[in-house]
Amino acid sequence: MSYDKITIMHKMLKTLFFNLLFILVLITHTSASAFVKIKLFETTNIESEKIRLGEIGQISGDDHQQVEKVKNVVLGNAPLPGKKKNISRELVISRIKRSGIDLAKIQMISSDKVEIIRSSTTISRENIKKIVFSFLDKALPWDRENVDIKDIRVTNDIIFPKGNITYKVVFPPNTDYVGLTPLTVYFYVNGNFKKRLLVTVNIEVMSNIVVTRKPLGRYKLITEEDICLKKMNLAKFPSNVIIRYEDVLGKRTRRTIDSNVALRPDLVELPPVIKRGDIVKIIVESEGMKVTTLGKAKEKGRRGEMIKVINVDSNKAIYARVLDSNSVKVDY
């Protein structure tokens, strides 16, 4: 073989070598650029309820769409706020595969597991008590100087997910706002309801209460000499205890009452203004007409009560409303 032919072959082989090398480098570069690299953290904090791969590791690669797909792979539920959870490397690989991502195009750099901590916010018992106290300070119907808010009972601190925490305090229906009272505190995170907490509080209210000065017999007409006002804790008495003179004066006792007794509506009554057998004027009134006649009361009656009356002229029984001590009115 001549020298010229050897030289030509040498050049051809050299050219072929460089072409193959270029192709190899190109293939290698293209393949490498298609990889998504995952570098898992050893420990990390998350705020969401679901664990996504992008929250527990650094995800990189040239294919932006593929990187985003890998970041959004869901690995499972997050631990409760303030709690921890471990995610293994094997679980990560399994979830990637289940998501339809080609594992051949994934490069993973990690330890055997990732420790995940759910971020949280704690509201202490003391802060909850302050919330309730502030609410009561504005919501109670009593004069604040007569109220003593005592013994706000809260069992535990409360842990919430990270976020904007708001709350609402609510009284139960038909509450008396005195004594041992339950309250409900509703907590919200970012506007979403998260927890309902039951709190009890002892509310002492000092108020004047009408009490008897001396023993009073049955059907005794009550005068100012029979009663007085005493300032006492309303929590120690029924909710209907009488606190004003005008609710008692002019009434009579229903039964015998001892001295120093707090009066209630069931202990007193308006005296009847009409007695059984009284002769009364019966009034019948309608548009443009008014008729009166005499009647005889068949039962006693207080002002405003309906009683049975016998019409003296017709001897018929009717029911009429008591107006005063000598007249009744038939209602239509």
C-alpha positions in Angstrom: 0.0 0.0 0.0 1.4 3.3 -1.0 2.1 6.1 1.4 -0.6 8.3 -0.1 -3.3 5.6 0.5 -2.2 5.2 4.1 -2.4 9.0 4.6 -5.9 9.1 3.1 -7.1 6.3 5.3 -5.6 7.8 8.4 -7.4 11.1 7.7 -10.7 9.2 7.1 -10.4 7.3 10.3 -9.6 10.5 12.2 -12.6 12.2 10.7 -14.8 9.2 11.6 -13.5 9.2 15.1 -14.2 12.9 15.7 -17.7 12.4 14.2 -18.4 9.5 16.5 -17.1 11.4 19.4 -19.3 14.4 18.6 -22.3 12.2 18.2 -21.6 10.5 21.6 -21.2 13.9 23.3 -24.4 15.1 21.7 -26.3 12.0 22.8 -24.9 12.2 26.3 -25.7 15.9 26.6 -29.2 15.4 25.3 -29.8 12.5 27.6 -28.4 14.3 30.6 -30.6 17.4 29.9 -33.7 15.2 29.9 -33.0 14.0 33.5 -35.0 15.5 36.5 -32.8 15.7 39.5 -34.3 15.2 43.0 -32.3 16.1 46.1 -34.4 15.2 49.2 -34.0 17.2 52.4 -33.1 15.4 55.6 -35.8 17.4 57.5 -38.3 20.0 56.4 -41.4 21.9 57.5 -44.6 22.0 55.5 -47.9 23.8 56.0 -50.3 22.0 53.6 -52.5 19.0 54.4 -51.0 16.9 51.6 -47.2 16.1 51.2 -46.0 17.0 47.7 -42.5 16.1 46.5 -41.7 19.7 45.7 -42.1 20.6 49.4 -39.6 18.0 50.7 -36.8 18.3 48.2 -35.0 20.4 45.6 -36.3 19.5 42.1 -34.3 20.7 39.0 -34.0 19.9 35.3 -34.1 21.6 31.9 -37.6 20.2 31.1 -39.7 22.7 33.0 -43.0 20.8 32.4 -41.5 17.6 33.7 -40.0 19.3 36.7 -43.4 20.7 37.6 -45.0 17.3 37.2 -42.4 15.8 39.6 -42.9 18.6 42.1 -46.7 18.0 42.3 -46.4 14.2 43.0 -48.5 13.6 46.2 -46.7 11.4 48.7 -49.6 11.2 51.2 -51.3 13.1 54.0 -49.3 15.5 56.2 -49.0 14.8 59.9 -51.2 16.7 62.3 -50.1 20.3 63.1 -47.1 20.2 65.3 -46.4 16.5 64.7 -43.7 14.6 62.7 -43.7 12.0 60.0 -41.0 10.1 58.1 -41.1 9.5 54.3 -38.8 6.8 53.0 -36.9 6.9 49.7 -38.7 3.8 48.6 -42.1 5.5 49.1 -41.0 8.5 47.0 -39.9 6.2 44.2 -43.1 4.3 44.4 -45.3 7.5 44.2 -43.2 8.8 41.3 -43.8 5.5 39.4 -47.5 5.5 40.2 -47.7 9.1 38.8 -46.7 7.7 35.4 -43.2 9.3 35.4 -40.4 7.3 33.7 -37.9 6.4 36.5 -35.2 6.1 33.9 -35.3 9.9 33.6 -35.0 10.5 37.4 -31.8 11.1 39.3 -32.3 11.0 43.0 -29.8 12.1 45.7 -31.1 11.5 49.2 -30.8 9.7 52.5 -33.0 6.8 53.3 -35.8 9.0 54.7 -37.1 12.5 55.1 -38.4 13.9 58.5 -41.5 16.0 57.9 -42.7 18.5 60.5 -46.2 20.1 60.1 -46.0 23.8 60.8 -48.4 24.9 63.5 -49.7 27.8 65.7 -50.5 27.2 69.4 -53.1 29.2 71.3 -52.4 28.8 75.0 -55.0 28.3 77.7 -54.2 31.7 79.0 -54.8 33.4 75.7 -58.1 31.6 75.3 -59.2 32.9 78.8 -58.3 36.4 77.6 -60.4 35.9 74.5 -63.4 34.8 76.6 -62.9 37.6 79.2 -62.7 40.3 76.5 -66.0 38.9 75.0 -67.8 38.9 78.4 -66.6 42.4 79.3 -68.6 43.7 76.3 -71.5 41.2 76.0 -72.9 40.9 79.5 -76.1 42.9 80.1 -75.2 43.9 83.6 -73.4 47.1 84.8 -69.8 46.1 84.7 -69.2 47.4 88.2 -71.6 44.9 89.6 -70.1 41.9 87.8 -67.2 39.6 88.8 -66.0 37.2 86.1 -64.4 34.2 87.9 -63.0 30.8 87.2 -62.8 30.7 83.4 -62.2 27.0 82.7 -60.2 25.9 79.7 -58.8 22.4 79.6 -55.9 22.6 77.2 -53.8 24.6 74.8 -55.0 24.3 71.2 -52.8 23.6 68.1 -53.8 24.8 64.7 -52.3 24.7 61.2 -50.3 27.7 60.1 -52.6 30.5 58.9 -54.7 33.5 59.8 -56.7 32.4 63.0 -60.0 34.1 63.8 -62.6 33.2 66.4 -66.2 33.7 67.5 -67.6 33.4 71.1 -71.3 32.4 71.5 -73.6 32.2 74.5 -76.1 29.3 74.6 -79.7 30.1 73.8 -81.9 31.5 76.7 -78.9 32.0 79.0 -79.3 34.0 82.2 -75.8 35.5 82.0 -75.2 34.6 85.6 -73.7 31.7 87.6 -71.9 28.8 86.0 -72.4 29.4 82.3 -71.1 27.5 79.3 -69.7 29.3 76.3 -68.7 28.0 72.9 -65.6 29.4 71.0 -65.5 28.7 67.3 -62.0 28.9 65.7 -61.3 29.4 62.0 -58.0 29.2 60.0 -58.0 31.3 56.9 -61.7 31.6 57.1 -62.3 27.8 57.3 -63.9 26.3 60.5 -61.3 24.2 62.4 -62.4 23.6 66.0 -65.2 24.2 68.5 -64.1 24.6 72.1 -66.5 24.5 75.1 -65.5 26.9 78.0 -67.3 27.4 81.3 -67.2 30.6 83.4 -68.6 31.6 86.7 -70.4 35.0 86.5 -71.2 36.7 89.8 -73.6 39.6 89.6 -74.4 41.7 92.6 -78.0 43.2 92.4 -80.7 44.5 94.6 -83.3 41.8 95.4 -86.7 42.2 97.1 -86.8 40.3 100.4 -89.3 40.1 103.2 -88.6 42.1 106.4 -90.8 39.9 108.5 -93.0 36.8 108.3 -96.1 37.3 106.1 -99.3 35.4 106.3 -101.3 33.9 103.4 -103.1 36.5 101.2 -101.4 39.4 103.0 -101.4 42.5 100.9 -97.8 43.6 100.6 -96.8 47.1 101.6 -93.4 48.9 101.8 -93.2 48.0 105.5 -93.2 44.3 104.6 -90.2 44.3 102.2 -86.8 45.8 101.6 -84.0 45.7 99.0 -80.8 43.7 99.7 -77.7 43.6 97.4 -76.9 40.0 96.8 -75.3 37.6 94.3 -77.9 36.7 91.7 -76.1 33.4 91.0 -77.5 32.1 94.3 -81.1 32.7 93.4 -83.5 31.5 90.6 -83.5 33.5 87.4 -87.0 34.9 88.1 -86.2 36.5 91.5 -87.8 39.9 91.9 -85.5 42.9 91.9 -87.9 45.8 91.8 -90.4 47.2 94.4 -93.0 47.9 91.8 -93.3 44.2 90.9 -94.5 43.4 94.4 -96.3 46.4 95.9 -100.1 46.1 95.6 -99.9 42.3 95.3 -100.6 39.7 98.0 -98.9 36.6 99.2 -100.0 33.2 97.8 -99.0 31.4 101.0 -97.2 32.0 104.3 -93.7 33.4 103.8 -90.9 33.6 106.4 -88.8 36.7 107.0 -85.7 37.4 104.8 -87.0 35.4 101.9 -86.2 36.6 98.3 -89.5 37.0 96.6 -90.4 35.3 93.2 -93.5 35.6 91.0 -94.8 32.3 92.2 -95.0 33.6 95.8 -97.1 36.7 95.1 -100.2 37.5 93.1 -102.6 40.3 92.3 -105.5 40.2 94.7 -108.9 39.6 93.0 -110.9 42.8 92.4 -114.2 40.8 92.0 -115.3 38.2 94.4 -117.7 35.3 93.9 -121.3 36.5 94.3 -120.5 40.2 93.5 -123.0 42.1 91.3 -121.2 43.6 88.4 -122.0 45.6 85.2 -121.7 43.6 82.0 -120.5 45.6 79.0 -121.2 44.4 75.5 -119.6 46.7 72.9 -119.2 46.5 69.1 -119.0 49.0 66.2 -121.5 51.7 66.9 -123.3 49.9 69.7 -122.8 49.6 73.5 -125.1 47.6 75.7 -124.8 47.2 79.5 -126.7 44.9 81.9 -126.2 43.5 85.3 -124.6 40.2 86.1 -123.5 38.0 89.1 -119.9 36.8 89.3 -119.7 33.0 89.7 -116.0 33.1 90.5 -113.4 35.5 91.7 -111.3 37.4 89.2 -108.3 39.7 88.9 -108.0 42.6 86.5 -107.6 41.2 82.9 -108.8 37.6 83.8 -111.8 35.9 82.2 -114.5 34.9 84.7 -117.9 33.2 84.5 -120.8 35.6 85.0 -124.6 35.0 85.1 -126.8 37.5 83.2 -129.4 38.6 85.8 -132.0 39.3 83.1 -131.6 36.1 81.0 -130.1 33.9 83.7 -127.6 32.7 81.0 -123.9 32.1 81.8 -121.3 34.0 79.8 -117.5 34.6 80.1 -116.3 38.2 80.4 -113.0 39.9 81.1 -112.5 41.8 84.4 -112.1 45.6 83.9 -112.3 46.7 87.6 -114.0 45.9 90.9 -117.5 46.4 89.5 -117.5 45.8 85.7 -116.6 43.1 83.2 -116.6 43.2 79.3 -117.6 40.6 76.8 -115.0 40.2 74.1 -115.8 39.5 70.5 
